[in-house]
Amino acid sequence: MRTGPVTACFLLLAIPATAQQPSAGSSLSGAIDIHVHSLPDDRPRSIDAFEAVRQARARGMRAIVLKNHYESTAGLAYLARLLVQGIEVFGGIDLNLTVGGINPAAVEHMTKVTGGWGRIVWMPTFDAQNQVRFSKEARPFVAVSRNRELLPSVRDVIALIAKHDLVLATGHSSAEEVLTLLREARRQGVERMVVTHAMNPPIQMSVPQMREAAKLGALIEFVGSSPIAADARARYDRFAAAIRAIGPEFCILSSDLGQMGNPLPVEGFAEFLDAMRMRGFSGPDIDRMAKENPARLLGLR
């Protein structure tokens, strides 16, 4: 890669010698993590985007997706690809209040950002009506439906997802809203859909609901989050039982890490894959959920 003064400056700033280093762990060769949080952000994160990408490349990973709840990461993915080559990096847009909520113009803009690496459209997460209601907060929210019908603007966003062959991620919508979103997306010809951490609060989908989502063509995401949390073992047991009931061919494993105080994304992701192996999933099953299914979701060959 040719580097001018500005690029060289970015390199020096993005990957400091004092950056936290991952410990040696299980192989992540060829793995894809579709759910990585990083700096810059409006809240503490354990790692910046460039270092997260560098560490993923060092562990032999094929790709990661950079996620931010409040702004598009399409441009960040473009810069990360310039500065850390040898790994695929993607971004997306999360339709919370800071981007105008359910805003077709924001989605259209993301598709035009240099490189075209904005690949995922998340329905509202922290500002979702379902999240605000679940958290018992009194603050503005972003609705996706009214009286069990999707809002016109949501249908417009789904049309853009279909037009540009993007990924529809269901965000923190309720279980019922998730299924309504998937039905509409299928009707409009969306081919790439993922149910965002389906078993986590505030979504809390049941196994029959996840099976229905899979029948509609969606992949079901299970996130490792913190492997050192008190509930980790029980949480992984629940995930393993659900994955067996749904079938690994319909599931994706990812980390949802980058929060301050949690393991680094590559470390936590490796521990999550190990936890699933320890619960009886075969190498081919893990490969299906951590390599093949996310590759298909992102349009990688």
Protein Blocks (a to p, Z undefined) as FASTA:
>chain_A
ZZdfklmmmmmmmmcfklccddddddfehiacfbdcddddfbdcfbdfklmmmmmmmnop
abdcdddfkbcfklmmmmmmmmmghiacdddddddfknopaafklmmmmmmgghilafbd
cddfklpmklmmmnopacddddfbeehiacfklmmmmmmmmmnopacdebjadfklmmmm
mmmmmmnopabdcdehklbcfklpafklmmmmmmnopacdddfkjakbmklmmmmmmmmm
mmmmnopklcccdfkpaiehiacfklmmmmmmmmmmmnopafklmmmmmmmmmmmmnopZ
Z
